[in-house]
Amino acid sequence: MDLLNSALGIHDKALRVRNQRMELLARNIANEDTPHFKSRELDFKTVMAKFEPAEPMAATNQTHFDYGDDKLDDDGMRYRVPFNASADGNTVEITVEQAKYGKAAADYQATLTFLENRVSSIRKALRGD
């Protein structure tokens, strides 16, 4: 299994996160008319950073810069601030949600295509083509 994970890289995890984001956006769209529903967003970069954390910054002296808050427990979920306030407290703006969903679908398809190409390359290598 470790061989398969190393061959596919981070792309299988990225596909899962992109799927989770699309489900969240679909939930936002479905609750467009629900009073007091708060629109949420999933920050892709924050979630993916858990799988492959960036190299920590190196300093020659501890006082050179402050690292700030520790964000290891951050799940990447954010409430979206609406452009226009709603009378019923709902923060879903359907045009924004639809645009984000379209972009998320294109990102999902791109990741899926890359993963399919990687699997195809592995098949060809195993067959000896």
URFEN-V988888 format. One record per backbone hydrogen bond with DSSP energy under -1.0 kcal/mol. CO is the residue of the C=O (numbers start at 1). NH is the residue of the N-H. If there is no record, write none. Layout:
co->[CO | CO]
nh->[NH | NH]
This chain:
co->[1 | 2 | 3 | 4 | 5 | 8 | 10 | 11 | 12 | 13 | 14 | 15 | 16 | 17 | 18 | 19 | 20 | 21 | 22 | 23 | 24 | 25 | 26 | 27 | 29 | 31 | 34 | 37 | 39 | 41 | 43 | 44 | 45 | 47 | 48 | 61 | 71 | 76 | 78 | 88 | 93 | 94 | 95 | 96 | 97 | 98 | 99 | 100 | 101 | 102 | 103 | 104 | 105 | 106 | 107 | 108 | 109 | 110 | 111 | 112 | 113 | 114 | 115 | 116 | 117 | 118 | 119 | 120 | 121 | 122 | 123 | 124 | 124]
nh->[5 | 6 | 7 | 8 | 9 | 11 | 14 | 15 | 16 | 17 | 18 | 19 | 20 | 21 | 22 | 23 | 24 | 25 | 26 | 27 | 28 | 29 | 30 | 31 | 32 | 34 | 37 | 91 | 80 | 78 | 47 | 48 | 49 | 50 | 52 | 64 | 74 | 43 | 41 | 36 | 97 | 98 | 99 | 100 | 101 | 102 | 103 | 104 | 105 | 106 | 107 | 108 | 109 | 110 | 111 | 112 | 113 | 114 | 115 | 116 | 117 | 118 | 119 | 120 | 121 | 122 | 123 | 124 | 125 | 126 | 127 | 128 | 129]
